[in-house]
Amino acid sequence: MTLQVALANLDIAYNTDYAVVMAGALMSVLPLIVVFLIGARHFLRDLAAGATKM
């Protein structure tokens, strides 16, 4: 089961607990944000290193 499906299953027949849905969404996004920040730092460092003349 993917994360999106699991979050959609938290919505039970018009009786949605938005706090649980938002907590699940936050927990699913945090690893992506961490990977993006680490990747962006390395990407910018490599981009700057390649822009300098040797």
MODELLER restraints for C-alpha pairs under 7 A, 6 or more apart:
rsr = mdl.restraints
at = mdl.atoms
rsr.add(forms.Gaussian(group=physical.xy_distance, feature=features.Distance(at['CA:7:A'], at['CA:21:A']), mean=6.35, stdev=0.5))
rsr.add(forms.Gaussian(group=physical.xy_distance, feature=features.Distance(at['CA:7:A'], at['CA:24:A']), mean=6.70, stdev=0.5))
rsr.add(forms.Gaussian(group=physical.xy_distance, feature=features.Distance(at['CA:10:A'], at['CA:21:A']), mean=6.52, stdev=0.5))
